[in-house]
Amino acid sequence: MRRFYTIATVLALVFSILTLAIDTAEAQSLRLRLWATPQGTSMIGEYPNNIELERAGRQGYLDSLAPGNIVWDSVLYGFEYRTRPRGRFLFSAAFDTGSMANLIDGEGGFGMSPGTNRFFSANVHYILPLSGLQATFPGAQATVFAGYGYGGLEVDLGGGTRKLDARGLRFGLDLNLPFGSEGQWYLFGSAAFGNWSVSHSAFGIQDPPDGTAAVSDFTVALGRWFTPMVAGEIGWRSINWSTTAVGSTPCPCTMYWGGWTATVHFKLP
């Protein structure tokens, strides 16, 4: 976790220096989002009562090759900040965090509530030329991006915590497509991928060896501008990790967060 905060601090300083050095580096947009009740569905593990796990309100899971699943409820709050374009480049940073509650441990020994989920990313975007598409959808924008990402969770072990942390490079693309009268409505979509390192610790003690995870992060949202500076969005976001073996955990495993998002989108001067 200390490494994560160090990297985040360095990236924040780099963005601050760039902002001060370039006159056009004012913020382009800020999204404040509620990522409510991420919901998981059992895929690999076996649980004696899958109906209980799949009932309304159960979210998030860890599925492993060992019998059983780990399921919890979770609601996350977060933001995404983007600068104005500098030529064809812009920068973004995003962070989401929320509690893990009502944890059901079908594996046995994984942990219990309370717990926490965290996700962070910082990216450099290149704006693609869209002259043809913009003729039909004025204001449309698509970017390809690369950056750094982090994801983690921790649960209570009774007198300590268990942590799983994944971090690494990410790359992807996103699209903003205005439509309707004067572009009041828009569709936003984003897809990011990476192959990250995953570490495990319990009671503050690292549990080697680390593993790797194929990571995907998808977002789609429908938005409407209510004023020239404020819009509302309703959408869906899902994050998936497919890991190799990690320390003494029952992995290889699949971890999934997915659910509805509600976002307030601001244009900043």
Salt bridges, closest charged atoms under 4 A:
GLU52 OE2 - ARG55 NH1 3.82
ASP73 OD1 - ARG58 NH1 3.49
GLU80 OE1 - ARG33 NH1 3.78
GLU80 OE2 - ARG82 NE 2.88
ASP96 OD2 - ARG33 NE 2.85
ASP96 OD1 - ARG237 NH1 2.90
GLU154 OE1 - ARG118 NH1 3.15
ASP174 OD2 - ARG82 NH2 2.48
ASP174 OD2 - HIS125 ND1 3.69
ASP207 OD2 - HIS200 ND1 2.74
ASP217 OD2 - ARG170 NH2 3.60
ASP217 OD2 - ARG237 NH2 2.74
GLU233 OE2 - ARG31 NE 2.90
GLU233 OE2 - HIS265 ND1 3.30
